[in-house]
């Protein structure tokens, strides 16, 4: 099990690092720009992320989480099983669900406003604040999953 827990833990730690960068300084920097410029920067980032290593990690960890959950139920017991399953749940709910139900719809709406400065001016402050709060949750979720999986790897 260590053979999958360790790389999965490291991969989700990388995801947490990207989310942390957004929560710590990227979104604050974009929010300081005039609404049209901050929104344009964010739209550009959102369009670019779909063809990135980050997206491979973010989505690739979904089947890995499923495999970890099944393997934990079949092969682990005690604290290692608990840590692995907590990491799976935290990733799927705290990262994937928050992304799919929170951040992505907001990104889509912002993208649809491109070229509509009045709409962007009204939406951008709300977007930046709420998107960042959701991103804090994703940062915490991915960091906790990393801690759980790396800790479980040490116990098996």
Backbone as CSV, one residue per row, in Angstrom:
resi,resn,N_x,N_y,N_z,CA_x,CA_y,CA_z,C_x,C_y,C_z
1,UNK,0.816,-1.207,0.000,0.000,0.000,0.000,0.856,1.267,0.000
2,UNK,2.046,1.162,0.572,2.907,2.347,0.605,3.213,2.837,-0.808
3,UNK,3.280,1.911,-1.759,3.607,2.242,-3.141,2.588,3.181,-3.781
4,UNK,1.362,3.206,-3.282,0.359,4.113,-3.834,0.074,5.284,-2.883
5,UNK,0.163,5.038,-1.581,-0.104,6.109,-0.613,0.920,7.239,-0.701
6,UNK,2.185,6.881,-0.834,3.241,7.898,-0.860,3.133,8.797,-2.100
7,UNK,3.066,8.239,-3.327,2.931,9.132,-4.482,1.613,9.913,-4.481
8,UNK,0.536,9.286,-4.026,-0.746,10.001,-3.956,-0.643,11.150,-2.962
9,UNK,-0.013,10.906,-1.824,0.173,11.958,-0.827,1.008,13.110,-1.359
10,UNK,2.058,12.775,-2.094,2.900,13.826,-2.671,2.151,14.596,-3.768
11,UNK,1.370,13.885,-4.578,0.604,14.547,-5.639,-0.435,15.501,-5.050
12,UNK,-1.139,15.052,-4.015,-2.155,15.921,-3.422,-1.498,17.079,-2.658
13,UNK,-0.291,16.880,-2.174,0.441,17.990,-1.552,0.778,19.055,-2.599
14,UNK,1.104,18.627,-3.819,1.348,19.593,-4.899,0.073,20.368,-5.232
15,UNK,-1.058,19.671,-5.267,-2.343,20.328,-5.501,-2.596,21.360,-4.403
16,UNK,-2.339,20.972,-3.156,-2.523,21.894,-2.027,-1.636,23.126,-2.195
17,UNK,-0.434,22.938,-2.686,0.475,24.060,-2.890,-0.039,25.049,-3.921
18,UNK,-0.618,24.553,-4.998,-1.189,25.444,-6.008,-2.366,26.208,-5.409
19,UNK,-3.243,25.494,-4.707,-4.378,26.168,-4.079,-3.897,27.202,-3.066
20,UNK,-2.869,26.879,-2.313,-2.331,27.821,-1.331,-1.827,29.086,-2.019
21,UNK,-1.150,28.927,-3.150,-0.673,30.088,-3.894,-1.820,31.012,-4.283
22,UNK,-2.920,30.419,-4.728,-4.090,31.239,-5.074,-4.660,31.918,-3.844
23,UNK,-4.800,31.186,-2.758,-5.376,31.776,-1.546,-4.460,32.819,-0.934
24,UNK,-3.167,32.597,-1.004,-2.224,33.468,-0.316,-1.939,34.766,-1.072
25,UNK,-1.698,34.683,-2.384,-1.293,35.913,-3.057,-1.869,36.129,-4.453
26,UNK,-2.187,35.094,-5.184,-2.681,35.310,-6.547,-4.018,36.036,-6.544
27,UNK,-4.977,35.534,-5.771,-6.294,36.181,-5.738,-6.226,37.569,-5.117
28,UNK,-5.385,37.746,-4.100,-5.254,39.094,-3.515,-4.700,40.060,-4.540
29,UNK,-3.753,39.607,-5.344,-3.193,40.462,-6.384,-4.206,40.797,-7.453
30,UNK,-4.959,39.792,-7.896,-5.987,40.046,-8.906,-7.085,40.958,-8.370
31,UNK,-7.445,40.805,-7.102,-8.506,41.621,-6.500,-8.090,43.086,-6.374
32,UNK,-6.791,43.363,-6.318,-6.322,44.741,-6.215,-6.369,45.473,-7.555
33,UNK,-6.444,44.717,-8.625,-6.498,45.329,-9.959,-7.910,45.854,-10.210
34,UNK,-8.056,46.794,-11.138,-9.411,47.194,-11.521,-10.207,45.957,-11.954
35,UNK,-11.512,45.984,-11.735,-12.357,44.807,-11.961,-12.136,44.180,-13.335
36,UNK,-12.099,44.982,-14.370,-11.956,44.417,-15.721,-10.614,43.713,-15.895
37,UNK,-9.577,44.264,-15.292,-8.255,43.659,-15.430,-8.109,42.413,-14.555
38,UNK,-8.581,42.498,-13.318,-8.528,41.332,-12.443,-9.335,40.186,-13.012
39,UNK,-10.538,40.489,-13.488,-11.394,39.452,-14.074,-10.766,38.868,-15.331
40,UNK,-10.190,39.724,-16.169,-9.540,39.231,-17.391,-8.372,38.313,-17.048
41,UNK,-7.612,38.677,-16.036,-6.515,37.816,-15.602,-7.015,36.468,-15.121
42,UNK,-8.099,36.490,-14.358,-8.658,35.240,-13.839,-9.232,34.386,-14.955
43,UNK,-9.909,34.995,-15.902,-10.440,34.242,-17.048,-9.291,33.580,-17.804
44,UNK,-8.213,34.308,-17.992,-7.042,33.740,-18.661,-6.469,32.553,-17.897
45,UNK,-6.364,32.692,-16.584,-5.876,31.580,-15.765,-6.807,30.380,-15.860
46,UNK,-8.109,30.645,-15.789,-9.088,29.556,-15.849,-9.044,28.832,-17.189
47,UNK,-8.852,29.558,-18.253,-8.777,28.917,-19.574,-7.500,28.110,-19.733
48,UNK,-6.432,28.568,-19.118,-5.137,27.908,-19.232,-5.055,26.640,-18.391
49,UNK,-5.731,26.624,-17.250,-5.591,25.514,-16.313,-6.049,24.186,-16.908
50,UNK,-6.973,24.235,-17.861,-7.496,22.989,-18.437,-6.445,22.201,-19.207
51,UNK,-5.373,22.831,-19.599,-4.298,22.157,-20.314,-3.008,22.215,-19.499
52,UNK,-3.115,21.837,-18.230,-1.953,21.946,-17.345,-1.701,20.642,-16.590
53,UNK,-0.504,20.526,-16.078,-0.156,19.390,-15.217,-1.035,19.409,-13.973
54,UNK,-1.344,20.601,-13.485,-2.213,20.717,-12.312,-3.534,19.977,-12.533
55,UNK,-4.143,20.150,-13.704,-5.426,19.503,-13.983,-5.267,17.986,-14.032
56,UNK,-4.147,17.515,-14.550,-3.884,16.069,-14.557,-3.847,15.552,-13.124
57,UNK,-3.168,16.279,-12.243,-3.110,15.867,-10.837,-4.487,15.950,-10.178
58,UNK,-5.169,17.075,-10.353,-6.465,17.295,-9.715,-7.461,16.199,-10.091
59,UNK,-7.597,15.924,-11.372,-8.560,14.917,-11.829,-8.011,13.498,-11.714
60,UNK,-6.712,13.350,-11.882,-6.100,12.024,-11.751,-6.213,11.456,-10.346
61,UNK,-6.305,12.339,-9.369,-6.436,11.875,-7.987,-7.834,11.346,-7.665
62,UNK,-8.786,11.555,-8.549,-10.135,11.019,-8.323,-10.125,9.490,-8.401
63,UNK,-9.666,8.883,-9.503,-9.617,7.416,-9.506,-8.618,6.860,-8.495
64,UNK,-7.552,7.599,-8.255,-6.593,7.173,-7.238,-7.272,7.125,-5.871
65,UNK,-8.100,8.121,-5.578,-8.847,8.126,-4.313,-9.751,6.909,-4.210
66,UNK,-10.434,6.604,-5.297,-11.291,5.420,-5.290,-10.504,4.153,-5.037
67,UNK,-9.370,4.031,-5.701,-8.513,2.857,-5.508,-7.990,2.789,-4.076
68,UNK,-7.582,3.932,-3.539,-7.105,3.961,-2.152,-8.202,3.539,-1.184
69,UNK,-9.415,4.007,-1.424,-10.531,3.633,-0.562,-10.773,2.134,-0.574
70,UNK,-10.797,1.558,-1.759,-11.016,0.114,-1.867,-9.859,-0.679,-1.250
71,UNK,-8.647,-0.278,-1.579,-7.486,-0.972,-1.016,-7.445,-0.852,0.501
72,UNK,-7.822,0.301,1.026,-7.835,0.479,2.487,-8.828,-0.475,3.129
73,UNK,-9.994,-0.607,2.513,-11.005,-1.512,3.065,-10.576,-2.970,2.983
74,UNK,-9.868,-3.329,1.928,-9.458,-4.718,1.724,-8.157,-5.083,2.437
75,UNK,-7.221,-4.143,2.513,-5.871,-4.506,2.940,-5.382,-3.844,4.219
76,UNK,-6.043,-2.809,4.678,-5.540,-2.096,5.847,-6.470,-2.280,7.031
77,UNK,-5.935,-1.974,8.191,-6.754,-1.968,9.404,-6.206,-0.908,10.343
78,UNK,-6.980,-0.615,11.348,-6.547,0.330,12.378,-6.390,1.749,11.876
79,UNK,-5.379,2.411,12.409,-5.146,3.831,12.125,-4.824,4.066,10.650
80,UNK,-4.073,3.164,10.028,-3.726,3.339,8.612,-4.985,3.332,7.745
81,UNK,-5.924,2.452,8.049,-7.190,2.412,7.304,-7.973,3.708,7.520
82,UNK,-8.071,4.113,8.770,-8.816,5.329,9.092,-8.217,6.547,8.398
83,UNK,-6.905,6.700,8.472,-6.246,7.843,7.827,-6.464,7.827,6.318
84,UNK,-6.350,6.658,5.719,-6.531,6.559,4.274,-7.950,6.945,3.885
85,UNK,-8.932,6.430,4.602,-10.328,6.728,4.278,-10.686,8.189,4.556
86,UNK,-10.134,8.760,5.611,-10.358,10.184,5.879,-9.758,11.018,4.740
87,UNK,-8.586,10.637,4.283,-7.965,11.340,3.155,-8.806,11.239,1.899
88,UNK,-9.361,10.059,1.636,-10.221,9.868,0.463,-11.451,10.771,0.558
89,UNK,-12.135,10.717,1.690,-13.334,11.538,1.863,-13.036,13.020,1.785
90,UNK,-11.946,13.416,2.394,-11.565,14.830,2.382,-11.252,15.298,0.971
91,UNK,-10.567,14.463,0.200,-10.249,14.864,-1.170,-11.515,14.947,-2.011
92,UNK,-12.338,13.921,-1.942,-13.516,13.885,-2.803,-14.532,14.969,-2.447
93,UNK,-14.696,15.255,-1.162,-15.670,16.269,-0.751,-15.034,17.654,-0.684
94,UNK,-13.904,17.749,0.026,-13.286,19.052,0.273,-12.563,19.650,-0.907
95,UNK,-12.242,18.818,-1.899,-11.546,19.333,-3.081,-12.432,19.179,-4.323
96,UNK,-12.767,17.950,-4.659,-13.505,17.721,-5.900,-14.905,18.330,-5.866
97,UNK,-15.665,18.081,-4.817,-17.034,18.602,-4.751,-17.047,20.126,-4.661
98,UNK,-16.152,20.688,-3.857,-16.090,22.155,-3.751,-15.722,22.759,-5.102
99,UNK,-14.789,22.143,-5.790,-14.393,22.634,-7.110,-15.559,22.568,-8.088
100,UNK,-16.184,21.401,-8.178,-17.232,21.191,-9.163,-18.513,21.948,-8.891
101,UNK,-18.845,22.121,-7.629,-20.101,22.786,-7.293,-19.926,24.253,-6.919
102,UNK,-18.690,24.672,-6.674,-18.446,26.045,-6.255,-17.606,26.839,-7.240
103,UNK,-16.337,26.501,-7.337,-15.409,27.306,-8.131,-15.684,27.252,-9.627
104,UNK,-15.944,26.062,-10.153,-16.137,25.936,-11.606,-17.362,26.711,-12.096
105,UNK,-18.523,26.604,-11.444,-19.652,27.422,-11.920,-19.368,28.927,-11.867
106,UNK,-18.635,29.351,-10.859,-18.280,30.770,-10.781,-17.342,31.149,-11.924
107,UNK,-16.394,30.261,-12.240,-15.479,30.515,-13.350,-16.236,30.609,-14.674
108,UNK,-17.189,29.723,-14.852,-17.987,29.732,-16.080,-18.761,31.035,-16.210
109,UNK,-19.388,31.448,-15.129,-20.151,32.704,-15.158,-19.247,33.885,-15.475
110,UNK,-18.068,33.937,-14.844,-17.130,35.028,-15.108,-16.705,35.029,-16.571
111,UNK,-16.410,33.857,-17.107,-16.004,33.749,-18.515,-17.107,34.250,-19.436
112,UNK,-18.356,33.924,-19.122,-19.487,34.364,-19.946,-19.663,35.884,-19.920
113,UNK,-19.116,36.542,-18.913,-19.222,38.001,-18.814,-18.122,38.725,-19.580
114,UNK,-17.184,37.996,-20.143,-16.086,38.631,-20.884,-16.660,39.586,-21.923
115,UNK,-16.127,40.790,-21.955,-16.596,41.801,-22.892,-17.812,42.574,-22.406
116,UNK,-18.207,42.347,-21.157,-19.354,43.069,-20.579,-18.875,43.785,-19.312
117,UNK,-18.221,44.930,-19.469,-17.571,45.593,-18.339,-18.494,45.932,-17.167
118,UNK,-19.725,46.312,-17.461,-20.648,46.653,-16.355,-20.967,45.427,-15.513
119,UNK,-21.244,44.316,-16.165,-21.542,43.086,-15.428,-20.325,42.638,-14.623
120,UNK,-19.168,42.718,-15.233,-17.929,42.319,-14.544,-17.689,43.206,-13.337
121,UNK,-17.885,44.508,-13.494,-17.654,45.437,-12.377,-18.542,45.097,-11.188
122,UNK,-19.768,44.658,-11.450,-20.670,44.300,-10.364,-20.382,42.933,-9.769
123,UNK,-19.914,42.000,-10.600,-19.713,40.621,-10.154,-18.327,40.375,-9.564
124,UNK,-17.325,41.030,-10.082,-15.944,40.730,-9.712,-15.673,40.786,-8.201
125,UNK,-16.088,41.817,-7.466,-15.788,41.825,-6.028,-16.407,40.616,-5.305
126,UNK,-17.641,40.282,-5.633,-18.299,39.105,-5.043,-17.555,37.831,-5.447
127,UNK,-17.234,37.725,-6.732,-16.509,36.568,-7.249,-15.199,36.368,-6.494
128,UNK,-14.399,37.423,-6.445,-13.073,37.308,-5.827,-13.176,36.877,-4.365
129,UNK,-14.130,37.422,-3.647,-14.279,37.083,-2.230,-14.774,35.644,-2.049
130,UNK,-15.848,35.283,-2.724,-16.427,33.945,-2.549,-15.516,32.865,-3.121
131,UNK,-14.938,33.100,-4.298,-14.054,32.134,-4.929,-12.869,31.844,-4.012
132,UNK,-12.335,32.893,-3.403,-11.193,32.715,-2.513,-11.583,31.924,-1.271
133,UNK,-12.753,32.181,-0.712,-13.210,31.391,0.441,-13.328,29.916,0.077
134,UNK,-13.920,29.647,-1.068,-14.015,28.259,-1.522,-12.626,27.662,-1.732
135,UNK,-11.729,28.465,-2.238,-10.371,27.979,-2.464,-9.653,27.678,-1.153
136,UNK,-9.937,28.444,-0.100,-9.377,28.123,1.219,-9.811,26.715,1.627
137,UNK,-11.080,26.381,1.374,-11.580,25.039,1.705,-10.837,23.981,0.894
138,UNK,-10.589,24.258,-0.372,-9.854,23.295,-1.207,-8.410,23.159,-0.739
139,UNK,-7.824,24.259,-0.319,-6.464,24.208,0.213,-6.415,23.320,1.444
140,UNK,-7.327,23.554,2.372,-7.370,22.755,3.598,-7.676,21.289,3.291
141,UNK,-8.618,21.051,2.391,-8.978,19.671,2.050,-7.834,18.909,1.428
142,UNK,-7.137,19.525,0.503,-6.022,18.829,-0.141,-4.840,18.671,0.810
143,UNK,-4.603,19.651,1.665,-3.514,19.524,2.650,-3.819,18.410,3.650
144,UNK,-5.071,18.329,4.104,-5.441,17.273,5.035,-5.344,15.903,4.376
145,UNK,-5.776,15.790,3.132,-5.648,14.509,2.422,-4.180,14.110,2.314
146,UNK,-3.323,15.075,2.009,-1.887,14.780,1.911,-1.342,14.292,3.249
147,UNK,-1.695,14.977,4.315,-1.227,14.568,5.649,-1.713,13.157,5.976
148,UNK,-2.974,12.895,5.679,-3.541,11.574,5.975,-2.837,10.481,5.177
149,UNK,-2.698,10.669,3.891,-2.104,9.615,3.056,-0.616,9.429,3.334
150,UNK,0.103,10.522,3.560,1.522,10.377,3.882,1.725,9.746,5.257
151,UNK,0.861,10.067,6.192,0.935,9.436,7.518,0.594,7.962,7.428
152,UNK,-0.448,7.627,6.673,-0.813,6.220,6.511,0.308,5.434,5.846
153,UNK,0.989,6.055,4.892,2.103,5.380,4.212,3.204,5.007,5.197
154,UNK,3.381,5.814,6.223,4.410,5.525,7.232,4.005,4.385,8.158
155,UNK,2.710,4.127,8.226,2.206,3.088,9.150,2.096,1.711,8.506
156,UNK,2.122,1.648,7.179,1.959,0.335,6.536,3.292,-0.337,6.289
